Amino acid sequence: MEPAVHVRGKVALVTGAAKGIGAACATLLAEQGAAVLVADVDAVAGREVAGRIAAAGGRAEFLSLDVTREADWVRAIDTALARFGGLDVLVNNAGIAIVRTLLETTLDEWRRVHAVNVEGVFLGTKHAVEVMRPGGRCGRGGSIVNLSSVGGMIGAEGLSAYCSTKGAVRLFTKSVAIECGRARWGIRVNSVHPGNTDTPMFRQELEDMRAKGAVASVEEAMQFYMDMQVLPEIGQPRDIATMVLYLASDAARFVTGAEFVVDGGLTAQ
Ligand SMILES: NC(=O)c1ccc[n+]([C@@H]2O[C@H](COP(=O)([O-])OP(=O)(O)OC[C@H]3O[C@@H](n4cnc5c(N)ncnc54)[C@H](O)[C@@H]3O)[C@@H](O)[C@H]2O)c1
């Protein structure tokens, strides 16, 4: 019997797919039947991810993409159409975090984190909607999943620029979902809000805490983050990817403009 949640026959593009949550999304989407473009600025790690997926019998190719560059997006969409014959799923996952207090944050840092986390999501969504909508070059509708954060729902000390970007992604997602739904384009748009998830980005935060002397060790930093939550473990990239898979699949056909928290209970309190 057909599993309820799969993405067979779909073409997916995942940004920031060389590591962490993006790599887990690309891998799980490919395992569940999608042809996947593994898009990232890190070509070495990105090629490794695509190679691992292909070695396991999946369909994946690496694509060099800087989400802040519109010309890269034009090329990325052309590649999806030329190599895999369409685009059904876009996962706007690429993101960066700069940990600084307000007074430490420079205008350049503020702009950089907004360029990647907000402008990147805007550009990707715009170019994907253009090809997915009826009359577009693919034209069969689709699902767009934007990676926000629990930092898009509650504030966090030392992360004002980051939280600003993730709050923007949350409401951008809902607005585009309304436009696409009302236009009857068959395009759903949702946001996913991970909590503490064990990725290179998260490990860097632990290391920064130790380097600043806020904690004595990385293990103590890990415990600090665990104590914020209800469940007694840090999330794994696959936990987030499982939610992304659901939203990408037709099982989520009635789901749009919604926010999905995967945070071990962090924001329940
Ligand atoms: N790890 C967490 O605890 C956590 C929590 C909440 C939200 N998130 C969000 O999930 C997403 C993935 O986070 P992660 O922890 O896996 O991050 P990560 O740093 O481990 O991996 C991010 C990937 O994005 C790529 N990237 C960075 N800038 C890019 C650009 N301009 N264009 C294309 N690719 C680029 C990097 O090369 C890297 O491969 C991010 O949007 C992040 O904000 C993560």
The ligand as an SDF file (V2000), in Angstrom:
LIG
                    3D

 44 48  0  0  0  0  0  0  0  0999 V2000
   20.2840   24.4360   14.2760 N   0  0  0  0  0  0  0  0  0  0  0  0
   19.3330   25.0210   14.9660 C   0  0  0  0  0  0  0  0  0  0  0  0
   19.2790   24.8660   16.2130 O   0  0  0  0  0  0  0  0  0  0  0  0
   18.2750   25.8620   14.2880 C   0  0  0  0  0  0  0  0  0  0  0  0
   17.2050   26.3250   15.0800 C   0  0  0  0  0  0  0  0  0  0  0  0
   16.2180   27.1030   14.4730 C   0  0  0  0  0  0  0  0  0  0  0  0
   16.2900   27.4010   13.1270 C   0  0  0  0  0  0  0  0  0  0  0  0
   17.3370   26.9520   12.3630 N   0  0  0  0  0  0  0  0  0  0  0  0
   17.3430   27.3310   10.9580 C   0  0  0  0  0  0  0  0  0  0  0  0
   17.4400   26.1650   10.1370 O   0  0  0  0  0  0  0  0  0  0  0  0
   18.1720   26.4720    8.9510 C   0  0  0  0  0  0  0  0  0  0  0  0
   19.3380   25.5020    8.8180 C   0  0  0  0  0  0  0  0  0  0  0  0
   20.1620   25.6470    9.9690 O   0  0  0  0  0  0  0  0  0  0  0  0
   21.3890   24.6770   10.3030 P   0  0  0  0  0  0  0  0  0  0  0  0
   21.4980   24.6680   11.7750 O   0  0  0  0  0  0  0  0  0  0  0  0
   21.2770   23.4090    9.5500 O   0  0  0  0  0  0  0  0  0  0  0  0
   22.5860   25.5840    9.7190 O   0  0  0  0  0  0  0  0  0  0  0  0
   24.0870   25.1880    9.3020 P   0  0  0  0  0  0  0  0  0  0  0  0
   24.9120   26.4030    9.4910 O   0  0  0  0  0  0  0  0  0  0  0  0
   24.4890   23.9480   10.0210 O   0  0  0  0  0  0  0  0  0  0  0  0
   23.9370   24.8930    7.7370 O   0  0  0  0  0  0  0  0  0  0  0  0
   23.4890   25.9370    6.8920 C   0  0  0  0  0  0  0  0  0  0  0  0
   23.8820   25.6920    5.4650 C   0  0  0  0  0  0  0  0  0  0  0  0
   23.4950   26.8630    4.7190 O   0  0  0  0  0  0  0  0  0  0  0  0
   24.5360   27.2070    3.8240 C   0  0  0  0  0  0  0  0  0  0  0  0
   24.4720   28.6340    3.4970 N   0  0  0  0  0  0  0  0  0  0  0  0
   24.8200   29.6870    4.2740 C   0  0  0  0  0  0  0  0  0  0  0  0
   24.6800   30.8360    3.5880 N   0  0  0  0  0  0  0  0  0  0  0  0
   24.2220   30.4940    2.3490 C   0  0  0  0  0  0  0  0  0  0  0  0
   23.8910   31.2310    1.1970 C   0  0  0  0  0  0  0  0  0  0  0  0
   24.0180   32.5730    1.1470 N   0  0  0  0  0  0  0  0  0  0  0  0
   23.4280   30.5780    0.1100 N   0  0  0  0  0  0  0  0  0  0  0  0
   23.3150   29.2170    0.1340 C   0  0  0  0  0  0  0  0  0  0  0  0
   23.6390   28.4580    1.1850 N   0  0  0  0  0  0  0  0  0  0  0  0
   24.0900   29.0930    2.2860 C   0  0  0  0  0  0  0  0  0  0  0  0
   25.8140   26.8120    4.5580 C   0  0  0  0  0  0  0  0  0  0  0  0
   26.9020   26.6480    3.6530 O   0  0  0  0  0  0  0  0  0  0  0  0
   25.3930   25.5130    5.2480 C   0  0  0  0  0  0  0  0  0  0  0  0
   25.6500   24.3900    4.4280 O   0  0  0  0  0  0  0  0  0  0  0  0
   18.6020   27.9330    9.0770 C   0  0  0  0  0  0  0  0  0  0  0  0
   17.6880   28.7550    8.3850 O   0  0  0  0  0  0  0  0  0  0  0  0
   18.5270   28.1880   10.5700 C   0  0  0  0  0  0  0  0  0  0  0  0
   18.3380   29.5440   10.8780 O   0  0  0  0  0  0  0  0  0  0  0  0
   18.3290   26.1830   12.9310 C   0  0  0  0  0  0  0  0  0  0  0  0
  1  2  1  0
  2  3  2  0
  2  4  1  0
  4  5  1  0
  4 44  2  0
  5  6  2  0
  6  7  1  0
  7  8  2  0
  8  9  1  0
  8 44  1  0
  9 10  1  0
  9 42  1  0
 10 11  1  0
 11 12  1  0
 11 40  1  0
 12 13  1  0
 13 14  1  0
 14 15  2  0
 14 16  1  0
 14 17  1  0
 17 18  1  0
 18 19  2  0
 18 20  1  0
 18 21  1  0
 21 22  1  0
 22 23  1  0
 23 24  1  0
 23 38  1  0
 24 25  1  0
 25 26  1  0
 25 36  1  0
 26 27  1  0
 26 35  1  0
 27 28  2  0
 28 29  1  0
 29 30  1  0
 29 35  2  0
 30 31  1  0
 30 32  2  0
 32 33  1  0
 33 34  2  0
 34 35  1  0
 36 37  1  0
 36 38  1  0
 38 39  1  0
 40 41  1  0
 40 42  1  0
 42 43  1  0
M  CHG  2   8   1  16  -1
M  END
$$$$
